[in-house]
Amino acid sequence: MKMFDLSGKVAIVTGSTRGIGRAIAEAFAAAGARVVISSRKQPACDEVAAAINETYGEDRAIAVAASLSDKAALEHLVAETRRHWGRIDILVCNAASNPYYGPMAGISDEQFRKIFDNNVLANHWLVSMVSPEMIERRDGAIILVSSIGGLVGSSVIGAYNVSKAADFQLVRNLAIEFGPSNVRINAIAPGVIRTDFARALWEDPAAEAELKRITPLGRIGEPEDIAGTAVFLASRAGAYVTGQAIVVDGGTTITGGL
């Protein structure tokens, strides 16, 4: 499937030691890309990179730990990728944080800032670091993993939702800036996916049953459901798509919660 072929491409995927990020990294490797596994802890990154290399061949993945809140660490991530493979063709900003669960009246300033620093500012940093070479080459694909939370309201994850709505606007703005250089940037908006990050939304049997009830496809999403969309956006198949937020939620947002 040449439309979805990523052979020869180099991709950085943040938050890629588990869940959605790992599924995206594995899907990229299966499509032919070389991938950089990154999260906060080096041993977890090493483990995933080793598994990808065992499956797809030697030197298909490297591991570079980096914290979203540490700009110098993100600069090291980008520099180490260029040192090892000489280029960056694809960036997936998947890592995010949500240190607060409850009504917004109870969130501290520190928690609010952490959400925006990690979910919006860190994305801006990474995009700014990798985009110059993409612009010069007139080729590149950037993907922000946002959330359907950026499209709806919530009584318990309000600040997180505001940050994810900001990611949509970041994509729209940068698509206009990068478009003349043939660099594409899009967002994926997952619904509830069976990951540790969203565990509070599905681990209770009653909560899971309710989620299934309001989802037309009748199930909670799996990380692999997001990975296919990422391959589409990163490959020639998505060559005319930019500035978009692609919802991947089994239809949840069209039901109005009914």
N, C-alpha and C positions, 0 to 999 in steps of 0.2 A: 504494500500500500504506500506508494511513493508520496501521496498527499500527506501522509502522517509520519513520514520518515524523518528522524532527527539525527541521522548518521553524521558524524563530524561536528556536531554542535556541543557546546559546553554550557552546562546549566548549574546555577547556584539555586538551591532550594533550602530556605530557612525553616526551622522547626521540623526537620525531616527525619527524626529518629523514631517517630511513631505517628499513628493516625493518618490524617490527610497528607501531611508533608511527606511521610515515608511512602505512601501509596503513589504520590506524584513522582517522587524520585525513582521508584522502581519502574513505573510506567515509562518514564523518559529513557531509562536504561534499556528497557525492552524495545523501545523505538529506535535505539541506536546511539543515544546521547551519552556523553560522559558527564557525571554528576558530582556535585560537591555537597556532601552531607554536613549540615550544620545545625547545632542546637547549643544549649548552654554547657553541656558536660561532654568532655572529650571521649571518655570511655564508651558512652552510648553512641556517639558519632562513629567511632572506630568499629563498633560491632555491626552497625548497619552497612557501612562502606565495605567491610569484609564480606558480608553476606551478598552484596550486589556483585562484587568482584568474583566471588565463587560461582555465582549463577551466570554472569555475562562475560567473564573474562578478565584477565589481569589489567589493572590500570583503567577500569571503567568508572571507579568512584574513589574519591579521596575524602578525608574527614577533617574539618576545620571548625573547632568549637568557637562560638561567639555569642555574647549576650546582647540582646536588642538594645539595652540601655547604655551600652559602652561603645561610643562612636569609634574609638581607636581599635576595638576588637573587630568591628565591622569593616574598618579599613584594612585590617590584617586579613580578614576573610577574602576580600576582593583581591588584595595584593598576592596572597598565597595562591589563589586560583590562577591568576595571570602568570605567576612564576612557574607553576606546574604545567599548565596547558596553553599559556600564551594568549588566551582570549576568553571573552565571556559573551555568549550568544543569547542566553536566556536567563532571566532572573525571576524567581518565584518567591514573593514575600508572603510566606504562610504563617510564620510564628506570630503569636499574639498573646496578650495576657488579660486577665480579668480578676483582679484581686478583691472585688467586692460583689456581693450578691444581696440585694435588698433594695428598698426604695431610695431614690436619689437624695432625699432629705438626710439620709444617714451616712452618705459617703464623705470621707475626709478629703481635704485638698490634696494630700499626698497620694491617696488612691486614685483620685481623678487625674492628677498629673501623670501618674505611672501608666494609666490606661492610654492616655494620649501620646505620651512619649514612646511607648512600645508599639502601639497599634497604628500610629500616623507618622510621627516624627521619624522613627527608625526606618519606615518605608521610604520616606522622602530622602533620608541619608543614603540608603542603598541605591535607590534609583539615580541619585545625583552622582554616585560613585561609578556606576557601570554604564550610564547612558552616553558619556562622551565618545567612547570607542564605538558604540553602536551607531551613533550619529555619523561619525567619520566613515564608518564602513557602509552606511546606508542600509543597515539590516540589523534587526534585533526584536526580541519579544519580551515584554515584561508583564507579569501577572501578579495582581494583589489578591490574596484570598480574603475576601470580606465576609459578609454574612447577610442572610435575609433580615437579621436584626437591624440592619441599616435601612430597611424599608418599612418596618413596623414599630409600634411602641411596646414597651414592657414595663411592668411594675417592679421588676427585680434585677434586670441587667441594663438599665437605662443608659448609663455612661458608656458602657461597652457598645451599645447600639449607636450612640452618637458618634463614637470613634469610627465605627464601620460605615456610617453614612459619609463621614469625612473622606474615607478611602474612595468612595464612589466619585466624589468631586475631584479628588486628587487625580484619579484616572482620566476624568473628562478634561481637566486643565492640561495635563501633560500630553494627552493624545493630540491636542491642538498644537502644542509646542513641538512635538516630535514628528508629527505626521509628514511634514515636508521632507524629512530625512528617512522616511520609510521605516521608522521605528514604531512598533505597535505596543500599546499598553491597555490592558483590560483587567476587569475584576471578575472573580467568580464569587457568587453569593450562595453558599451552601445553606440548606435547611438544617434540621437536627441530624447530625451524623453520629454513628455509634463510635465515639472516641472518648478518651479519658477527659478531654477538655469539656465535653458536653454531658458528662456523666450525670450531673445533677438534674438534667432535663429528661433523662430516660431510664435511670437505674431503678426507679420505683415502678413496679408492675402496673399500678393504676395510671401513673403518668405516661408510661409507654403505650398503654392501651388507648389513652386519650389522643396521643400523638398519631397513632395509627388511624384512629377514627376520623381525624380532620385532614388526613393526607390521602388524596385521591388514589395514589398507588398502594396505599394500605400497609406501608412499612416504613421503618426508620432507614435513613440512608447509610451506606457503608463507605469507607474511605475511597474505595475503588470507583465509586460513582462520581467522585469529583476528579479523579485522576484522568479519566477519559476526556473531560472538558479541557483540562490543562494541556494535554497532548494536542488537541485540536487548536487551541489558541497559540501554542508554541510552534506549530508546524505550518507548512505551506497551505494546509487545509483552511487555516484561519487568516490567510494573507490579506483579506479585505475587511477584517474586523478590528476596530480600534475604538477606544473610548467607551466601551460597553460594560455593563454589569450583567453577566449571564447567571440567571437564577437556576440552581440545581437543588430542588427541594421536594421532588415527588408530587408537586402541585399544591403544597401546603398554603402558599400565599394567595392562591386563587379562591380558596374556600371561605375566607373571612372568618375562620374559626368555627364554622358551622358543622 
